[in-house]
Amino acid sequence: MSLWNNFKPLHNSISLCLILCGLASTSAIAKVALLDRVAAIVNDDVVMLSELNERTESIYRNIQESGTQPPAQEIVKTQVLERLITERLQLNIGFKAGVRIPDHEIDQAITRLAASNNLSPQDFLANFHASGESIDALRQQIANEMIMSQVQQGSVMRGIRISDQEINNYLNSEEGKLMTSPDIELGQILISVSSASKANEINEAQEKLDSIIEQINQGADFKQLAITHSDDQSALDGGDLGWRKQAQLPSLFTAAIEGLESGDISKPVRSGAGFHLLKLYNRRGGEEQLIEQHFSRHILLKPNQIRDKKETIALLDDIRSKVQAGGDFFALAKQHSEDPGSALKGGELGWSSPGMFVPKFEATMDSITLNEVSAPFESQFGWHILQVTERRMQDFSDDILRNRADNLLRQRKYSEELQVWLQRIRDEAYVEIKEI
């Protein structure tokens, strides 16, 4: 069951077992046991019957509300139990691997859920609470789904390999060419001329087209002219063809708009349907992807038991003053920096692209001038001073394109491999169905 469609809580079966075991009297245990029973044993965990019934009722209700005729409830119940078993297996893998979801990530997920419902997080939670559901159960269910997602990604995605040849084959396919094609927003005026038209009819169409071009040159509105004169089915939309992939356009159109800037009108194009006049409204994609890169170096110091935060900043200020006075940054970094990855290289970090470093580090990198040494600033790693020695604009068009193709192919393989993996962990688990 997807969280986004259903917010029914997942009960903590381990806690329930501890509660049962902690009750003082045997009769009390027997009384509680009558209210709930074990539906399935899953390795060292259990699925409780109450949880199975609650989830089944919720899903069954959702099916009915969607307008679909649901199957017998027992069939739904069997499928729900299998899903709960699979969830237990994944959650246990995550727990054993130490996967934990911080509160701030759950808060962010709630914010996204609220936004998808056009609500503020406060209103979303208020509505959820008003429906009689537990906010704590909602947070736990969000955490469970995020744990399962991480387990799936870690177990399945890391085993997927995409070769350079697979990427090349995809980019050379029709689908690949379509993905790499720029998007074009076009308008069209069509003056129809059939293949059976006589010479005088063709001349009349040509004269009509010349008149339209003259009106455009004098400032007339293209869309108004399309509504008035175009014979294409898009006429009432002002000739608007919308956004199209360039690879999907007729080759005559592609040739006609080559070299046009946004707002330009093409020369007349003759096809079997007649004369076309095209207006290029906009073009996106397909161009160079220029990204600014920085060549930088830094010195990192971390407060410790001997040197507190104030003394750490003071030492960095002193090192900065020495560099500003002509001192050797390379030598000072080797002497003082506590970043083991860059200290022996004089603090050098090499060329970097956006997203490689934490936001505070990149913000400082962007704000200082070449060869300026920044004031001390703090990141999650400690306190830094930073110097950018070079900047350049680098074309990453091919890298970005290949990364997009790689991601797409990975997602396709992931969808296939995920089901195989889920079946495997189910087959390898000890599962005993106690009651449905």
VENVENNOR-V359569 format. One record per backbone hydrogen bond with DSSP energy under -1.0 kcal/mol. NH is the residue of the N-H (numbers start at 1). CO is the residue of the C=O. E is the energy in kcal/mol with one decimal. If there is no record, write none. Layout:
BEGIN
nh = [NH,NH]
co = [CO,CO]
e = [E,E]
END
This chain:
BEGIN
nh = [6,13,16,17,18,19,20,21,22,29,30,31,32,33,34,35,36,39,40,41,42,43,45,47,49,52,53,54,55,56,57,58,59,60,61,62,63,64,65,66,67,68,76,77,78,79,80,81,82,83,84,85,86,87,88,89,90,91,92,93,94,95,96,97,98,99,106,107,108,109,110,111,112,113,114,115,116,118,119,124,125,126,127,128,129,130,131,132,133,138,139,140,141,142,143,144,145,146,147,148,149,150,151,152,153,154,155,156,159,160,167,168,169,170,171,172,173,177,178,179,180,183,184,185,186,187,188,189,191,193,197,202,203,204,205,206,207,208,209,210,211,212,213,214,215,216,217,218,219,220,225,226,227,228,229,230,231,235,237,238,239,241,244,246,248,249,254,255,256,257,260,263,264,266,269,271,275,276,277,279,280,281,282,284,291,293,294,295,296,297,298,299,301,304,312,313,314,315,316,317,318,319,320,321,322,323,324,325,326,327,332,333,334,335,336,337,338,342,343,345,346,347,348,349,352,356,362,363,364,365,366,367,368,371,372,374,377,379,383,384,385,387,389,390,392,394,396,400,401,402,403,404,405,406,407,408,409,410,411,412,413,414,415,416,417,418,420,421,422,423,424,425,426,427,428,432,434,435]
co = [2,11,12,13,14,15,16,17,18,25,26,27,28,29,30,32,32,47,47,432,45,430,42,40,37,48,49,50,51,52,53,54,55,56,57,58,59,60,61,62,64,63,72,73,74,75,76,77,78,79,80,81,82,83,84,85,86,87,88,89,90,91,92,93,95,94,102,103,104,105,106,107,108,109,110,111,112,115,114,120,121,122,123,124,125,126,127,129,128,134,135,136,137,138,139,140,141,142,143,144,145,146,147,148,149,150,151,152,156,157,163,164,165,166,167,168,170,173,174,175,176,284,244,282,242,279,239,277,275,273,194,198,199,200,201,202,203,204,205,206,207,208,209,210,211,212,213,214,216,215,221,222,223,224,225,226,190,232,234,235,234,186,184,182,245,246,250,251,252,253,257,280,261,278,276,274,191,269,189,187,264,185,185,183,394,392,352,390,350,387,347,385,383,307,308,309,310,311,312,313,314,315,316,317,318,319,320,321,323,322,328,329,330,331,332,333,300,339,339,342,343,342,345,296,294,353,358,359,360,361,362,363,364,388,369,386,384,382,301,377,299,297,295,295,293,291,289,396,397,398,399,400,401,402,403,404,405,406,407,408,409,410,411,412,413,414,416,417,418,419,420,421,422,423,424,41,39,39]
e = [-1.2,-1.1,-1.9,-2.1,-2.2,-2.3,-2.4,-2.6,-1.7,-1.7,-2.3,-2.2,-2.3,-2.6,-1.3,-1.3,-1.1,-3.0,-1.7,-2.7,-2.8,-3.2,-2.7,-2.8,-3.7,-2.0,-2.9,-2.5,-2.6,-2.4,-2.6,-2.0,-2.5,-2.9,-2.3,-2.1,-2.4,-2.1,-2.5,-1.4,-1.4,-1.3,-1.6,-2.6,-2.0,-1.8,-2.6,-2.3,-1.8,-2.0,-2.6,-2.4,-2.3,-2.4,-2.5,-2.2,-2.0,-2.8,-2.5,-1.7,-2.3,-2.9,-2.3,-1.6,-1.2,-2.8,-1.4,-2.5,-1.9,-1.9,-2.3,-2.2,-2.1,-2.4,-2.7,-2.4,-2.2,-1.9,-2.7,-2.7,-2.4,-2.2,-2.7,-2.2,-2.8,-2.4,-1.2,-1.8,-1.3,-1.9,-2.6,-2.2,-2.4,-2.5,-2.5,-2.6,-2.5,-2.2,-2.5,-2.6,-2.1,-2.2,-2.5,-2.6,-2.6,-2.8,-2.6,-2.7,-1.1,-1.7,-1.8,-2.6,-2.8,-2.1,-2.6,-1.7,-1.3,-2.6,-1.9,-2.0,-1.9,-3.1,-3.4,-2.6,-1.6,-2.1,-2.1,-2.2,-2.8,-1.9,-1.6,-2.1,-2.4,-2.0,-2.1,-2.3,-2.6,-2.2,-2.3,-2.5,-2.1,-2.0,-2.5,-2.2,-2.1,-2.2,-2.4,-1.2,-1.9,-2.7,-2.1,-2.3,-2.3,-1.9,-3.0,-1.7,-3.2,-1.9,-1.4,-2.0,-2.4,-2.7,-3.1,-2.8,-1.9,-1.3,-2.3,-2.4,-1.7,-2.0,-2.1,-4.2,-2.3,-3.1,-2.5,-2.9,-2.6,-3.2,-2.1,-2.5,-2.3,-2.6,-1.3,-2.3,-2.7,-3.2,-1.7,-2.6,-1.3,-2.3,-2.0,-2.0,-2.8,-3.1,-2.4,-2.4,-2.0,-2.3,-2.1,-2.4,-2.0,-2.4,-2.8,-2.2,-1.8,-2.1,-2.5,-1.5,-1.8,-3.1,-2.4,-2.7,-2.1,-1.8,-2.5,-2.0,-3.4,-1.2,-2.5,-1.1,-1.7,-2.7,-1.0,-3.0,-2.2,-1.7,-2.2,-2.8,-1.9,-2.2,-2.3,-1.4,-1.5,-3.7,-1.9,-2.9,-2.0,-2.8,-3.0,-3.0,-1.4,-2.7,-2.5,-1.3,-1.8,-2.8,-3.0,-3.2,-2.5,-2.6,-2.3,-2.3,-2.2,-2.6,-2.8,-2.3,-2.5,-2.3,-2.4,-1.9,-2.3,-3.0,-2.1,-1.4,-3.2,-2.8,-1.1,-2.6,-2.7,-2.0,-1.9,-2.5,-1.6,-2.4,-2.2,-2.3,-2.4,-1.8]
END
